[in-house]
Amino acid sequence: MSKPLVGIIMGSASDLPIMQAAAEVLKKFGVKCELDVISAHRTPEKAIAYAQNAVKNGLKVIIAGAGGAAHLAGVIAACTPLPVIGVPIKASISLDGWDSLLSMVQMPAGIPVATVAVDGAQNAGILAAQMIATGDPVLLDKIIAFKEELKAKVIAGSEEIRKKNN
């Protein structure tokens, strides 16, 4: 059985409905992933161990979603050489997701976190697949086909609107 290539972690189990979108898109592309709850604040030792062992465990990319202070992505990025994608989550305690977003995009020099939109886990999954596809021609073909599907939907929508309004 192949090992997961993408780790999807979240600060709380309540984040799963958002983060599940990343897992679903990765599954569509045939990229195996794992999901876990890891809190930078409540289980810091687990967060550090996860990041430090990620390469040894076969991961290629880590997606970290969190609300509120959202330090999870930064802690993980500080402790691994792998690319980290942050998903800011609009949590019940958050300032409409702005606190999460700003804490992820304001990383210090040398500790990058690629950050998607608030609750943008689907895009995080796509970005993770694109990163892995740089070294996987089969996956790259799937990404190209996906982009062509998006293009076809827009063209079809455009034609439908023009027909109705002419």
Secondary structure as UniProt FT lines:
FT   STRAND          6..10
FT   HELIX           13..15
FT   HELIX           16..29
FT   STRAND          33..37
FT   TURN            40..42
FT   HELIX           44..53
FT   TURN            54..58
FT   STRAND          61..67
FT   TURN            68..69
FT   HELIX           72..79
FT   STRAND          84..89
FT   TURN            92..93
FT   TURN            96..97
FT   HELIX           98..105
FT   TURN            109..110
FT   STRAND          114..115
FT   TURN            118..119
FT   HELIX           121..133
FT   TURN            134..135
FT   HELIX           137..164
//
